[in-house]
Amino acid sequence: MNIEDLDYIQLADKRLKKRLVRSGEQVSAAPMSSLPQACGAWHEVKGAYRFLITTVSRPPSW
């Protein structure tokens, strides 16, 4: 996954963008794996799930 693929996405916090890129790279490296399998380390899995919960539960700020 190229970081340029995600440039158009605007998030409220730099950390969210960093997590998006990291999780995207992990999932694209193992697309048929579950999220825990793709992320590997527990802290990466936890971060990916927190990212999903945070970004899905917040309405966009247009």
C-alpha atoms as an extended CHARMM CRD file, in Angstrom:
* protein
*
        62  EXT
         1         1  MET       CA              0.0000000000        0.0000000000        0.0000000000  PROA      1               0.0000000000
         2         2  ASN       CA              1.3090000000        3.4060000000       -0.9070000000  PROA      2               0.0000000000
         3         3  ILE       CA              0.8510000000        6.3180000000        1.4270000000  PROA      3               0.0000000000
         4         4  GLU       CA             -0.2620000000        8.3360000000       -1.6090000000  PROA      4               0.0000000000
         5         5  ASP       CA             -3.3480000000        6.1250000000       -1.8000000000  PROA      5               0.0000000000
         6         6  LEU       CA             -4.5190000000        7.6000000000        1.4990000000  PROA      6               0.0000000000
         7         7  ASP       CA             -3.5610000000       11.2520000000        0.9940000000  PROA      7               0.0000000000
         8         8  TYR       CA             -7.0950000000       12.3570000000        0.1850000000  PROA      8               0.0000000000
         9         9  ILE       CA             -8.4170000000       11.1750000000        3.5560000000  PROA      9               0.0000000000
        10        10  GLN       CA             -8.5920000000       13.9590000000        6.1100000000  PROA      10              0.0000000000
        11        11  LEU       CA             -8.6720000000       13.0110000000        9.7680000000  PROA      11              0.0000000000
        12        12  ALA       CA             -8.8580000000       15.2730000000       12.8050000000  PROA      12              0.0000000000
        13        13  ASP       CA             -5.5840000000       14.0710000000       14.3040000000  PROA      13              0.0000000000
        14        14  LYS       CA             -2.1410000000       13.1900000000       12.8950000000  PROA      14              0.0000000000
        15        15  ARG       CA             -2.1000000000       10.0710000000       15.0520000000  PROA      15              0.0000000000
        16        16  LEU       CA             -5.2550000000        8.7660000000       13.3720000000  PROA      16              0.0000000000
        17        17  LYS       CA             -3.6740000000        9.2150000000        9.9470000000  PROA      17              0.0000000000
        18        18  LYS       CA             -0.5640000000        7.3690000000       11.1360000000  PROA      18              0.0000000000
        19        19  ARG       CA             -2.7070000000        4.5170000000       12.4700000000  PROA      19              0.0000000000
        20        20  LEU       CA             -4.6720000000        4.3960000000        9.2060000000  PROA      20              0.0000000000
        21        21  VAL       CA             -1.4790000000        4.0280000000        7.1850000000  PROA      21              0.0000000000
        22        22  ARG       CA              0.0080000000        1.4320000000        9.5430000000  PROA      22              0.0000000000
        23        23  SER       CA             -3.1590000000       -0.6720000000        9.6890000000  PROA      23              0.0000000000
        24        24  GLY       CA             -3.6580000000       -0.3370000000        5.9380000000  PROA      24              0.0000000000
        25        25  GLU       CA             -0.1560000000       -1.6050000000        5.2670000000  PROA      25              0.0000000000
        26        26  GLN       CA             -0.6370000000       -4.5600000000        7.5860000000  PROA      26              0.0000000000
        27        27  VAL       CA             -3.9960000000       -5.5600000000        6.1370000000  PROA      27              0.0000000000
        28        28  SER       CA             -2.8810000000       -5.1060000000        2.5310000000  PROA      28              0.0000000000
        29        29  ALA       CA              0.1290000000       -7.3520000000        3.2110000000  PROA      29              0.0000000000
        30        30  ALA       CA             -2.2210000000      -10.1500000000        4.3470000000  PROA      30              0.0000000000
        31        31  PRO       CA             -5.6370000000       -9.4170000000        2.7850000000  PROA      31              0.0000000000
        32        32  MET       CA             -7.1500000000      -12.8330000000        3.4900000000  PROA      32              0.0000000000
        33        33  SER       CA             -6.1780000000      -12.8000000000        7.1770000000  PROA      33              0.0000000000
        34        34  SER       CA             -8.2360000000      -11.6370000000       10.0960000000  PROA      34              0.0000000000
        35        35  LEU       CA             -7.2930000000       -8.3150000000       11.6420000000  PROA      35              0.0000000000
        36        36  PRO       CA             -5.4260000000       -9.9490000000       14.5690000000  PROA      36              0.0000000000
        37        37  GLN       CA             -3.5090000000      -12.1990000000       12.1710000000  PROA      37              0.0000000000
        38        38  ALA       CA             -2.6260000000       -9.3020000000        9.8680000000  PROA      38              0.0000000000
        39        39  CYS       CA             -1.4880000000       -7.0260000000       12.6860000000  PROA      39              0.0000000000
        40        40  GLY       CA              0.4600000000       -9.6610000000       14.5930000000  PROA      40              0.0000000000
        41        41  ALA       CA              1.3980000000       -7.9770000000       17.8610000000  PROA      41              0.0000000000
        42        42  TRP       CA             -1.3370000000       -7.3750000000       20.4080000000  PROA      42              0.0000000000
        43        43  HSD       CA             -0.6700000000       -3.6310000000       20.6530000000  PROA      43              0.0000000000
        44        44  GLU       CA             -1.0870000000       -3.3370000000       16.8730000000  PROA      44              0.0000000000
        45        45  VAL       CA             -4.3930000000       -5.2240000000       16.9950000000  PROA      45              0.0000000000
        46        46  LYS       CA             -5.6280000000       -3.0350000000       19.8300000000  PROA      46              0.0000000000
        47        47  GLY       CA             -4.6020000000        0.1080000000       17.9470000000  PROA      47              0.0000000000
        48        48  ALA       CA             -6.3650000000       -1.0220000000       14.7820000000  PROA      48              0.0000000000
        49        49  TYR       CA             -9.6040000000       -1.7760000000       16.6380000000  PROA      49              0.0000000000
        50        50  ARG       CA             -9.4230000000        1.5320000000       18.5140000000  PROA      50              0.0000000000
        51        51  PHE       CA             -8.9330000000        3.3170000000       15.2030000000  PROA      51              0.0000000000
        52        52  LEU       CA            -12.0000000000        1.6280000000       13.7320000000  PROA      52              0.0000000000
        53        53  ILE       CA            -14.1340000000        2.3900000000       16.7800000000  PROA      53              0.0000000000
        54        54  THR       CA            -12.9850000000        6.0160000000       16.9240000000  PROA      54              0.0000000000
        55        55  THR       CA            -13.4350000000        6.8040000000       13.2460000000  PROA      55              0.0000000000
        56        56  VAL       CA            -16.6880000000        4.8940000000       12.7750000000  PROA      56              0.0000000000
        57        57  SER       CA            -18.3880000000        6.2820000000       15.8800000000  PROA      57              0.0000000000
        58        58  ARG       CA            -17.5940000000        9.9300000000       15.0670000000  PROA      58              0.0000000000
        59        59  PRO       CA            -19.6180000000       11.7170000000       12.4060000000  PROA      59              0.0000000000
        60        60  PRO       CA            -17.5320000000       13.4770000000        9.7690000000  PROA      60              0.0000000000
        61        61  SER       CA            -16.7230000000       17.1210000000       10.4780000000  PROA      61              0.0000000000
        62        62  TRP       CA            -17.5010000000       18.6490000000        7.0800000000  PROA      62              0.0000000000
